[in-house]
């Protein structure tokens, strides 16, 4: 019998997940503070006040407990940064399984 549902494999593996590059950090969103600003716990152990830059503001919808990539600012790098990527739930599960989120 022919199965019309082509996506029958429930254990689909995500092949490509964007990982942090030069100077970027993984982070967990702790709290939304308003005005496209968020508090993020980063993998280096610091909590940063991050913002969503203008060109991503309408494309990225971030909630509390989302995993993101943070780009620290050149000035006040320990306190502030920009959010440049948000992971989906499946991508975050893959990161946990591969051990990238040990420090969070």
HUMO-V110688 format. One record per residue. RES is the residue in one letter. SS is DSSP state (2 for helix, 1 for strand, 0 for the rest). D_LAST is the distance of its C-alpha to the last C-alpha in Angstrom with 2 decimals. Layout:
# HUMO-V110688
RES:SS:D_LAST / RES:SS:D_LAST
This chain:
# HUMO-V110688
X:0:47.45 / X:0:45.52 / X:0:42.06 / X:0:41.57 / X:0:37.79 / X:0:36.65 / X:0:32.96 / X:0:33.45 / X:0:30.72 / X:0:27.89 / X:0:25.60 / X:0:25.33 / X:0:23.03 / X:0:21.48 / X:0:22.98 / X:0:21.52 / X:0:18.06 / X:0:17.57 / X:0:15.18 / X:0:14.58 / X:0:17.84 / X:0:19.32 / X:0:17.29 / X:1:14.85 / X:1:11.06 / X:1:8.52 / X:1:7.28 / X:1:7.05 / X:1:10.50 / X:1:11.08 / X:1:14.83 / X:1:17.79 / X:0:20.20 / X:0:23.06 / X:0:24.87 / X:0:22.25 / X:1:19.83 / X:1:16.30 / X:1:13.72 / X:1:10.39 / X:1:7.21 / X:1:6.95 / X:0:5.74 / X:0:8.78 / X:0:7.88 / X:0:10.29 / X:1:10.93 / X:1:13.41 / X:1:16.23 / X:1:16.48 / X:1:19.48 / X:1:20.60 / X:0:23.49 / X:0:26.89 / X:0:27.33 / X:0:24.21 / X:0:24.70 / X:0:26.78 / X:0:25.09 / X:0:21.44 / X:0:20.92 / X:0:17.48 / X:0:16.64 / X:0:14.07 / X:0:11.07 / X:0:11.77 / X:1:9.71 / X:1:11.55 / X:1:12.61 / X:1:13.38 / X:1:16.45 / X:1:16.87 / X:0:20.44 / X:0:22.89 / X:0:23.83 / X:0:21.32 / X:0:18.52 / X:0:16.40 / X:0:17.02 / X:1:17.65 / X:1:17.07 / X:1:18.07 / X:1:16.41 / X:1:18.11 / X:1:16.72 / X:1:15.41 / X:0:14.59 / X:0:16.71 / X:2:15.79 / X:2:17.34 / X:2:15.57 / X:2:12.07 / X:2:13.46 / X:2:14.74 / X:2:11.55 / X:2:10.07 / X:2:13.52 / X:2:13.75 / X:0:10.64 / X:0:9.17 / X:0:5.64 / X:0:5.66 / X:0:3.83 / X:0:0.00
